[in-house]
Amino acid sequence: MDKRLKEFLKSGGTLGSLARLPKGRKASAPFPCDPAKVYAKQVDGLALRLKRIGVKDVVIGVSGGLDSALVLLVAVGAFKKLSLPLSGIHAYTMPGFGTSKRTKTNADLLCEGLGVKMETISIAKSVKQHLKDIGHDGKTPDAAYENSQARMRTLILMDKANMVGGIVLGTGDMSEIALGWCTYNGDHMSMFGVNSGVPKTIVRKVCKWWAEESGQGSGVRGQCGAGRRKAAKALLDIVATPVSPELVKGQVTEDKIGPYELHDFFIWNFCKNGLGRKALYDAAAKRYGKTFGLDLIGRTLDTFLYRLVSQAFKRNCAPDGIRIFSFDFSKESWSIPSDMPTGIL
């Protein structure tokens, strides 16, 4: 048993690093924020990072999904803040076995509207060869089939960053990091996690805010008229697209792990307010019972607690990021042993 866990249990929860969990607080609405301020913090954080390390080129994998869209918006804002040319933003879309026409089109339109050049690199051929090399039949949609695609994309981005002397910007958000909903050494890895302090529900709010403000013509960080409207239109469709890694056709993340709205509620009230399993369930049932039903709430809570603990090993070797709220999942802020029995929570 982990030394920290022994100390925690022996002391009745008063000693050890796990004792940092707050106690006695009541449940509260998760991640209260102003989307404009979240965006501004991300822009400032990335701009400061680039300035301090002396880098003028960034590499982004743009999928046509929420997370990569927000990273692209933040990168454009940071480059404008630093008066850097947008040619230093190197965007790549890397269609694979499950990529849909909708997400590919939105990725193209978003980059076009923002004035960022994007290159398409299909991973299908290289992944098929890799699967053949390791003795996989190339058809069975198992973990290797899915994860090999994510790792191939990361390999491409890392090598492209080396070619231009830049850094890979990570797109994974705080919710995915909490759940370990990423491929180890695939999308799990980057050189700077732009979204690491922003939960999925807030990513959606920020993207929607950006699109609505831009579509009304008021502008965000100096974006221009026609391009801004094109980007806003694509972004609104991205917001409306079901969340999916698209590693196999028809994947929908929330069908597998439960609603992100619930997960973000659990993250906030477990990690910040210190509620245990029963208190989390009762609070979620009261707040979301009519929306999701008690059975889904219970199953999602079980998934949350299991993955929060079992996937901690991914958080222990994650890149630096930007803290937006009062805590994040950096080791300096919040951590938990990855082999801790979830039954004690």
QUIRAZI-V708377 format. One record per backbone hydrogen bond with DSSP energy under -1.0 kcal/mol. NH is the residue of the N-H (numbers start at 1). CO is the residue of the C=O. Records with the same first field share a line. If there is no record, write none. Layout:
NH=CO + CO
This chain:
6=2
7=3
8=4
9=5
10=6
11=7
12=9
13=8
19=16
20=17
21=18
38=34
39=35
40=36
41=37
42=38
43=39
44=40
45=41
46=42
47=43
48=44
49=45
50=46
51=47
52=48
53=49
55=50
58=88
59=167
60=90
62=92
69=65
70=66
71=67
72=68
73=69
74=70
75=71
76=72
77=73
78=74
79=75
80=76
81=77
82=78
84=79
88=85
89=86
90=58
91=117
92=60
93=119
104=100
105=101
106=102
107=103
108=104
109=105
110=106
111=107
112=108
113=109
114=110
116=111
119=91
121=93
123=95
127=123
128=124
129=125
130=126
131=127
132=128
133=129
134=130
135=132
136=131
142=140
146=142
147=143
148=144
150=146
151=147
152=148
153=149
154=150
155=151
156=152
157=153
158=154
159=155
160=156
161=157
162=158
163=159
164=160
165=161
166=161
167=57
169=59
170=192
174=198
177=173
178=174
179=175
180=176
181=176
182=180
186=183
188=183
189=186
191=168
193=320
194=170 + 192
198=195
203=199
204=200
205=201
206=202
207=203
208=204
209=205
210=206
211=207
212=208
213=209
214=210
215=211
216=212
217=214
218=213
223=220
228=224
229=225
230=226
231=227
232=228
233=229
234=230
235=231
236=232
237=233
238=234
239=235
240=236
251=248
253=243
256=253
257=253
258=254
263=259
264=260
265=261
266=262
267=263
268=264
269=265
270=266
271=267
272=268
273=268
275=269
277=345
280=276
281=277
282=278
283=279
284=280
285=281
286=282
287=283
288=284
289=285
292=288
293=289
297=293
298=294
299=295
300=296
301=297
302=298
303=299
304=300
305=301
306=302
307=303
308=304
309=305
310=306
311=307
312=309
314=311
316=312
318=315
322=193
333=330
334=330
340=337
344=341
345=342
